[in-house]
Amino acid sequence: MAFVGAGPGDENLLTLRGADLLSRADVVVLDQEVYGAMLRHCPPNVIVMTEGFIAAAKAGKRVVRVCPGDPSLFSSVAEEVAACAKAEVEFEIVPGVPPATAVLTYAGIPAASSVPEFRIVDATQVTDWSPHAACQGTLVIYNGLAEAVPIAKALIAGGKPDHTPVAVTSDGTTTEQYTVVSSLGRLGPDLKHAGMTEPAVIVVGDAVGQRDKLSWFETRALFGWRVLVPRTKEQAAGLSEQLRSYGAVPEEVPTISVEPPRTPQQMDRAIKGLVTGRYEWVAFTSANAVKAVREKFEEYGLDARAFAGLKVAAVGDATARALVEFGVRPDLMPTGEQSSEGLLAEWPPYDSMLDPINRVLLPRADIATETLVAGLTELGWECDDVTAYRTVRAAPPPAPIREAIKSGGFDAVLFTSSSTVRNLVGIAGKPHNVTVIAVIGPQTAKTAEEFGLRVDVMADKPSASALAAALAEYGAKQRQAAVSAGEVPRRPSQTRRGARRRAK
């Protein structure tokens, strides 16, 4: 039995020991609404419980209880630990990163610097604030949001100057983090319209004054932005991680479903030809095409060695990565635009003296354009254009997602192709006009405009990474403009009618 501290809120602050125990757990005890993200560390068949876990532990199951923050600091699971001891169940307690230090760090407030004292208290356990008013350094208060104003008054009554700096941070270390900076004397008016909820941490002391110089988390370019990524989870993984690095909250919504071709015989013949030397080149125009060929290889007991002697082309970085994961390093990639046109610009013309075979295999989607085939034919090559997979429109997303798309609940949407524009509008409706529309290139922009969408951001080169970077640059400029005007930066979704506004 293990009691594992979940840390202050950010799932990535889980300790290595905690992650290791979760990876081997038979039973996990947690509040899924709060700590559901932790389940990504667990085996697929893990049993999730909320109570009755001592019996499971006594039966020999590996049980992990996920606890708020650090279980050894103001523990909310002390009774459960005592119950394990009484039942003679062996247990260990894994510390978590405490909110008292982590939330302050994420808020840009030094937990300890030149101050002579660092004190942590639980407001629910305090009846007299006079001793804490004497704290000469930084006072950190847990569970005090509901009584924040009376606490401030009590500290002033105990001798703290009313101009003493105070910061209140709710949902610390998460992308919902929000901080109000005030003083003991002004805390009431400043908190009045802030809309803050627990978990929250109150910090009292001069260290709060360092926030203007040290704030790094809430000042990220896309901090708190809810960004719609209309791609499958597999395709969106790298893009979503990049968005998170800018402070955004990505929401992956597949707009297409990839399915096998209706008649597999064409692919079967292509794989046979690849192995028997029918082709000089194989050109991959998507990671899905690489996946389709790889699955066929596995079906026939083949591996990357079957590409020996072949030249391999990839249309862009994502396709090249899929090939490298397969064990194949591409011989040709566009140095400029990552598209069929960019690939054609690099492709050598057929030379009967240099090329023993003049045939190219193109395993592609059923809806692929003729641009690449036409261009290669002009260069003297013969092409076997083979349907490796079909793309069909995905099922509509859940109702809350559809409503958020149409009502302006998303701050931005990233369109990585014309088909993502058509399919998203088809399955979920048009994004609200406050939503920032970011597109990967001119053709996607044209399609978006045809659907009546205003294009705000376009990548400087056609790659998903460049698109995310362009959105971050846009967000940073919007934020800087607000700060320069003396305003509190607001996300696009906060500008729509009826949206809740934070107090300045």
N, C-alpha and C positions, 0 to 999 in steps of 0.2 A: 504494500500500500504506500502510495507516495502523494504528499500534498505539495503541489507545484504552484509557485507564485506566478501569476500571469503577467505581472508588471503593471505599468501605469495605464495602458490602453493600446499603444502601438504593438501589434502582434509580433513585429520584428524585434522587439526588446525582450522576448522570451529567452531565457538562458539556454545554453547548449545542453546542460544536464536536463532541463525541463523538456526540450525538444527530443532528446534521446529517449526519455521515459515514455513520452507520448507515442513515439514511433514503435514501441514494443508493447503498448497497452492492449489488454483484452477488453477492459471497461474504462470509459472516461466519464467522469462526473463533472458536469458544467452547466451553466446557463447558456443555451445555444444562442439566444438573442444577443447576449453580450460577448460571449467568447467562442461563437461558432467558427470564426476564422482559424482557431487553434486546431480544428479537426483536420486541417490539411497536413498536419504532422503525423496523423494517426493512420494505422492500417485501414484498408477499405472496409473490412468486416468488423471494425470496433463497435462495441455496444455502448450506446450513450444513455446514461442514467441521471436522475436528479436526486435519488434517495435509495436507501436499502443496499448501499454498496458494501457495507461491512460483511454482509453474508457472502457476497461475491468474493471478497478478499479472503474470508475464512475457507472458501471452497477452492482456493488456490489460484484464483484469477489475478492477473496483474492489473491492479486498479490505480488509476491516476485521478486525483481530485484537483481540478483547476481552481485556484483561489485568487481573489482580488489582490492586486498589488504584491506585497511581500507578506506571507503568512505569519512571519514572526513580528510584524509591526502592526499594532492595533488589530490583532487577528480577529476575523469574523468566523473562523472555523475552529476556535479553541475547544468548543464542546465536541465537535466531531473528532478532533485529535484525542480528547479525553476518552471518548467512546471507544476508539480503537485500542487505546491502552487498557481499558477495562475489559475489552473482549479478547485481550492477549493477541491482537493482530500486529505483526511487525510493521513498522512504518518509518518513512523518512520524510523530512521537511526540506523542500528545495526553495531557497530564498528567491524572491523576485526583485526586479529593479524597483526600488521604492518611489512612489509618486513625489515624495518630499524633495528628492533630488532631480528626478527625471523631468517632472513637469516644469520645475523652475528652469532647467537647462533649455527645454524646448520653448519656454517663454522668453528666453534671453536674460534671465536673472541669475547671477552667479550664486550657487548654493552656499559657497564659503570662499571668501577671499581674504580681505584684510579685517573683516569684522571679528570681534572678539568672541562671539557666541552664535551658535546655530541651534535653535530649539524647535522641536516638533511636538504639537499637542493635538489631541482629539477633542474637538469642541463638545462632544456628547459627554465627556468625562470631567469637564471643568465647571465648577460652581462659583469660583472666585477668580476673576481675571487680574486682580491686583499683582500677584507675584509675576505674572507674565508681562505686565506693563513695565516691569523693571528690566526686561531682557535688553541687553546693550547691543545685540547684533540683529540677526534675522529670525523672525518668529514665523513658523509655518503652521497653519491651522487646517486640519482635516475636518470634514463633515460639518462645516460651519456656515454654509451658504445661506440657509434659511434664517440664521440669526446673525448674519454678517453686520448689519447696522447696530443692533444692541451690543455686539462684541466690540465694535469700534468705539462706541460710547463708553463702554466699561473700561477699555484700555486708556481712553482719554481721562476718565475719572480716576484711574489708577496712576496717572502721572505722565502718560505719553503725550507729547505735543500733538495738537490737532493737525499740524502740517506734516506729520510723519507719513512717508510714502506707503501706499498699499497697492497691491495687484491682486486681482481675483481672476483665476484661470479655470474655465470649465472645459470638460472633455479633453484634458491635456494629453499631448503626444499623438492625438489623432487629427485627421484632416477637418474635424469639426471644432478644433481648439479655438477658443476665443478668450481674449484677455482684456479686462478693464483696468486701467491704471488710474489711481485716484489718491486721496489722502484720507486719513481717519476722519477728518471733519467733513469731507465732501462725499464720503462713500455712499450715503443714502441716495442723493440725487443722481449720482453717476451710475448706480446699479439699477435705478428704477425701471428703465426701459431696455435693459440689456438682454432680457430673455434668457438668463443663464439657468442651468440646471446642474444637479449633482451627476457625476462626480466633479467636484471643484476643490481647488486649493487656494487658500488665502495666504498671501505673503505680506508681512509687515516689516519694514526696515529700510535703511538707506540703500541696500543692494538693489531695490526696485529701480532706482535711478539709472542703473547700468543698462536697462532694457533698450534704450534708444540706440546704444552702440552695439549691443550683443544679440539683438533679435535676429534670428536666422530662419526660423521655421515658418512663422506666420507671414514672412515677407517674401516667400517663394513666389515665382511668377504666376503660377496657377493655383495658389493655395486655396483649397476648399472647392475648386471648380469641379462640378460634376460633368464629366465628358463622356459622350456616347461614342463607342467604338463599334461600328457595324461590321464586325468580323467574327469568325469562330474563335473559341478560346485558344485553339492551337495557333491560329494565325496571329492572334492579338497579343500573345504572351509578352514578346519583347516590347511592343508598342505600349502596352499597359504599364509595364515596369518603367519605361521612360517617362510616361505621364506622371506616375507616382513620384518620380524623382523631382518633378517640378511642383509637387504638392497637390496634384489633381486626384480626383476619385474616378477612375475609369469604370465604365459600365459596358461590358461586352454583350452585344446583341447580334447574333448571326442573321445575315440577310439572305444568305444562300446556303443550300445544302449540297454537299458533294456526294454524288452517287456513281456506282460503276456504270459503264456503257451498257446499253440494252443488249447488244450482241458482242460477246467477248472475243469472237473469232479473229477480228481485225487486230486486236492487241496481241493475241496468241501468235499470229503470223509475224507481227513486228518483233516480238521478243525472240522468236526463232531466227529471224533474219539478222537481228543484232548479234546473236551468238555465232551464227555461221558466216559472218563477214559480208553481209549484204550492204552495209553502210560505211561511209567514210566519217560522217558526222552524226551526232545525236544532239538536238537542240531542245533545251528545256525552257519553257516560258513561264513557269510557275512552280512553286513548291508543291502544289497539288499534283502536278505532272510527275515530279520526282517520286512522290508518295505512291502514285498509281503504278509506276514502273517497279518500284521497290517491292510492292506487294506481289506483283506478278513474278518477280525474281524469287521471292520466298516461296511462292506457290510451286515453282519448278525446281526448288533446291539450289538456286543460283545465288551468287553474291557479287560484290563490286568487281571481282576479278574478271567477270565477263566483259567489262569495258576495256580490257587490255587491247591496245592497237587502235582504238576508236578515239576520235577527237570529240570533245564534249563542250557545248556552249551553254551559257546560262544568261538569262535576260537581265538579271539584277542580283543585288546582295542577298535578298531573302532566299532566292532560288539557289544561289551558290552555297549558302549555309546548309540548305537541305541536302545538297549533293555531297558536301564535305562530311556531314553526319553519316551519309551512306557509305563513305569511303572513296568518293570520287572527287578529284580536284579539277574544276573546269579549265579548259585550255583557252577559252575565249569569253570575254565579258565586255559589255559596252564601257567605254571610258567616259562617255558623256551621258546622254539621256538613257535611263534604264527602261527601255521599251523595245518593241520590235524594230522600230526605226533606228534606235540607237545601236541595236545588235547588227542590223544590216549595214550600218555605216562602217563597222569593223570587219565585216565578213569578207574573206578573200574570194575573188572570182575563181571559178573552176579552171584548173590548168591541167590538161591531159598529160603533160610531161611530169607534173609533180603529184597529181592525185590519181592513185590507181583506181579509185571508185568515185563515181560522180553523184552518189545518192545520199540524201539526208533524211533521217527519221525525225519527225515532229510529233511527239506524243502530247496532245493538247486537250483543251476542253471542247465540248461540242459546240460552243458558241464563239469559238476563237475567230478573229478576223482573218482576212486573206492577205493582209499586208506582208507578213513574213514569207508566205509561200510565193507570192508574186515577185517579191524582191529577190529571193534566192533563185527563182527561175530565170530572172533577168541576168543573174550572175553566172548562169550556165549550169546550175545544179538541178537535179531531179529530186522531188520531195515526196515522201510517203507521209501524208498528213493523216494521222491516226487519232481517233477519239479515245483518249485514255480515261476520261471521266466525264460525267454530265454535271452541269450546274443547274439546280432547280431552286425556285424561290423557297426560302425557309418559312416555317409556320410563324404566325404573328407572335410577338413577344407577349408576356403577361400584361393584363389590363393596366396595372400601375405604371409600367414602363410606357405603354402607349399613351396614357394620360399625361405623363411627364413630358413626353416628346411634344405633344400638341399644346400643352398649357405653359410651356416655358420652364419646366422643372430642370432641364439640362442647360448648362452654361455654354456648351459647345458640342458640335458633332464633327467627327473626322470622316470625310469621304475619301476612300482610297481608290475608287474607280467609278466610272459612270454607272456600272451595274449596281453598286452599293446605293447610289442615289435612287435609281428606279425602284430597287427592291425595298429599300427602307420606306419610301413613300407608299409603296404598294401594300406593305404589310402593317404599317403603323401610322401612316399619315404624315403630313408635312410638319417639320419642326417649327415651333413658334418663332415669331419674328425677332424676339430678343436673343434667341440662341445664335451664338457665333458659328458661322458655317466656314469650315476649313477644308480645302480640297487639295488633292495631290498634284494637279496639273491643269493645263488649259482645257483639255477635252472634258475632264470631270467638271470643271467650272461651267463650261457651256451647257452640259446636261443639267446641272443644278439650276442654272438660270432659266432653262426651258421649263423647269418645274416651279418657277416663280420664287426661287430662293435667292437671297442676297449673299453673294460670296464675300466674306470678310478677310479671309486668309488663304494664300496659295503658297505651297512649298516652292523653294528656289530650285529644287531638283526633284524628280518624281520618285521619292522613296518615303516609306512610312516614317522613318526616323527624321527625315528633313521636315515632314509635315508636322510632327509633334514639336520639333524645335521652333518652327515658324509660329505655331500657336502660342508657345511659351514666350516668344519675343513679343507677340501681340499683347498677351496678358501683362507682361512686364511694363510695356509702354502705357497701357491703360491704368495700371497701378500707379506708375510714376506721375501721370497726369493728375490723378486724384490727389496724391500727396502734395504735389506742387500747388494745387488749388486750395490746400488746407482742408480737404475732405477725407472722410474715411473711405478707403477703397471698397467698392461693392462689386460683387460678382454679377454677370449679366442676368442671372435668374432672379437676383434681388431687385432688379429695376422694373420688373413687370408689375402691373397693377395687382394689388392685393398681396404682394409678397411681404413677408415679415422683415422689418428693418431693424438693424442693430442701432442702438443709441450711439451718438458720436462721443 
